């Protein structure tokens, strides 16, 4: 996890949504002092905090943990045919 990328992402998204740190703290249960450290990139977030922040900020946890990128997924469609898909996130 790149803490600087994480910090920038959550700070920019919080501001874009018009949320204060107090708003995020109240909605996630994360202490404001901890949120400040996250946004400064000086503390690594817990898995639970990543999940909570992702939900409130509408950012998939995988993006919070690894930043934007490309992900491969595969499976089967309704007819039983194998599927393969690359998705940018």
C-alpha atoms as a printed R data frame, in Angstrom:
   type eleno elety resid chain resno       x       y       z
1  ATOM     1    CA   UNK     A     1   0.000   0.000   0.000
2  ATOM     2    CA   UNK     A     2   1.293   3.432  -0.942
3  ATOM     3    CA   UNK     A     3   0.292   5.691   1.954
4  ATOM     4    CA   UNK     A     4   0.659   8.893  -0.073
5  ATOM     5    CA   UNK     A     5  -1.710   7.632  -2.784
6  ATOM     6    CA   UNK     A     6  -4.182   6.449  -0.137
7  ATOM     7    CA   UNK     A     7  -3.995   9.815   1.643
8  ATOM     8    CA   UNK     A     8  -4.552  11.806  -1.541
9  ATOM     9    CA   UNK     A     9  -7.424   9.593  -2.669
10 ATOM    10    CA   UNK     A    10  -9.423   9.752   0.571
11 ATOM    11    CA   UNK     A    11  -8.771  13.471   1.080
12 ATOM    12    CA   UNK     A    12  -9.813  14.429  -2.457
13 ATOM    13    CA   UNK     A    13 -12.903  12.196  -2.423
14 ATOM    14    CA   UNK     A    14 -13.995  13.433   1.023
15 ATOM    15    CA   UNK     A    15 -13.741  17.038  -0.138
16 ATOM    16    CA   UNK     A    16 -15.467  16.283  -3.462
17 ATOM    17    CA   UNK     A    17 -18.399  14.812  -1.528
18 ATOM    18    CA   UNK     A    18 -18.530  17.910   0.684
19 ATOM    19    CA   UNK     A    19 -17.775  15.917   3.824
20 ATOM    20    CA   UNK     A    20 -15.830  17.234   6.780
21 ATOM    21    CA   UNK     A    21 -13.535  15.010   8.810
22 ATOM    22    CA   UNK     A    22 -16.168  15.163  11.534
23 ATOM    23    CA   UNK     A    23 -18.765  13.823   9.083
24 ATOM    24    CA   UNK     A    24 -16.493  10.945   8.084
25 ATOM    25    CA   UNK     A    25 -15.608  10.233  11.705
26 ATOM    26    CA   UNK     A    26 -19.264  10.076  12.725
27 ATOM    27    CA   UNK     A    27 -20.219   7.845   9.790
28 ATOM    28    CA   UNK     A    28 -17.271   5.447  10.128
29 ATOM    29    CA   UNK     A    29 -16.502   5.493  13.838
30 ATOM    30    CA   UNK     A    30 -12.877   6.345  13.043
31 ATOM    31    CA   UNK     A    31 -11.324   8.855  15.446
32 ATOM    32    CA   UNK     A    32 -10.635  12.272  13.855
33 ATOM    33    CA   UNK     A    33  -6.975  12.171  14.928
34 ATOM    34    CA   UNK     A    34  -6.599   8.859  13.087
35 ATOM    35    CA   UNK     A    35  -8.345  10.274   9.991
36 ATOM    36    CA   UNK     A    36  -5.913  13.205  10.021
37 ATOM    37    CA   UNK     A    37  -2.976  10.782  10.077
38 ATOM    38    CA   UNK     A    38  -4.508   8.820   7.196
39 ATOM    39    CA   UNK     A    39  -4.955  11.982   5.134
40 ATOM    40    CA   UNK     A    40  -1.381  13.049   5.868
41 ATOM    41    CA   UNK     A    41  -0.086   9.629   4.835
42 ATOM    42    CA   UNK     A    42   1.623   8.965   8.169
43 ATOM    43    CA   UNK     A    43  -0.425   6.017   9.417
44 ATOM    44    CA   UNK     A    44  -1.342   2.767   7.708
45 ATOM    45    CA   UNK     A    45  -5.100   2.114   7.889
46 ATOM    46    CA   UNK     A    46  -6.573  -1.023   9.399
47 ATOM    47    CA   UNK     A    47  -8.557  -3.403   7.203
48 ATOM    48    CA   UNK     A    48 -11.740  -2.376   9.016
49 ATOM    49    CA   UNK     A    49 -11.045   1.310   8.428
50 ATOM    50    CA   UNK     A    50 -10.387   0.675   4.727
51 ATOM    51    CA   UNK     A    51 -13.752  -1.062   4.482
52 ATOM    52    CA   UNK     A    52 -15.558   1.740   6.362
53 ATOM    53    CA   UNK     A    53 -13.910   4.505   4.347
54 ATOM    54    CA   UNK     A    54 -14.630   2.698   1.103
55 ATOM    55    CA   UNK     A    55 -18.303   2.483   1.975
56 ATOM    56    CA   UNK     A    56 -18.664   6.130   3.019
57 ATOM    57    CA   UNK     A    57 -16.538   7.516   0.167
58 ATOM    58    CA   UNK     A    58 -17.904   5.084  -2.432
59 ATOM    59    CA   UNK     A    59 -14.458   3.758  -3.324
60 ATOM    60    CA   UNK     A    60 -13.892   0.000  -3.634
61 ATOM    61    CA   UNK     A    61 -11.450  -1.206  -0.952
62 ATOM    62    CA   UNK     A    62  -9.151  -2.664  -3.632
63 ATOM    63    CA   UNK     A    63  -8.620   0.854  -4.994
64 ATOM    64    CA   UNK     A    64  -7.984   2.245  -1.523
65 ATOM    65    CA   UNK     A    65  -5.377  -0.450  -0.929
66 ATOM    66    CA   UNK     A    66  -3.664  -0.522  -4.327
67 ATOM    67    CA   UNK     A    67  -4.688   2.602  -6.216
68 ATOM    68    CA   UNK     A    68  -6.154   2.704  -9.694
69 ATOM    69    CA   UNK     A    69  -5.196  -0.062 -12.077
70 ATOM    70    CA   UNK     A    70  -6.483  -2.939 -14.167
71 ATOM    71    CA   UNK     A    71  -8.096  -6.069 -12.795
72 ATOM    72    CA   UNK     A    72  -8.875  -9.368 -14.506
73 ATOM    73    CA   UNK     A    73 -11.955 -11.402 -13.662
74 ATOM    74    CA   UNK     A    74 -13.206 -14.649 -15.121
75 ATOM    75    CA   UNK     A    75 -16.193 -16.892 -14.643
76 ATOM    76    CA   UNK     A    76 -19.105 -18.391 -16.516
77 ATOM    77    CA   UNK     A    77 -22.113 -16.787 -18.161
78 ATOM    78    CA   UNK     A    78 -25.703 -18.045 -17.877
79 ATOM    79    CA   UNK     A    79 -25.097 -20.522 -20.740
80 ATOM    80    CA   UNK     A    80 -22.071 -22.028 -19.051
81 ATOM    81    CA   UNK     A    81 -19.547 -20.359 -21.359
82 ATOM    82    CA   UNK     A    82 -16.290 -19.183 -19.857
83 ATOM    83    CA   UNK     A    83 -15.958 -15.397 -19.562
84 ATOM    84    CA   UNK     A    84 -12.872 -13.248 -19.220
85 ATOM    85    CA   UNK     A    85 -12.905  -9.515 -18.595
86 ATOM    86    CA   UNK     A    86 -10.338  -6.805 -17.926
87 ATOM    87    CA   UNK     A    87 -11.662  -3.857 -15.943
88 ATOM    88    CA   UNK     A    88 -10.023  -0.548 -15.226
89 ATOM    89    CA   UNK     A    89 -10.494   0.624 -11.650
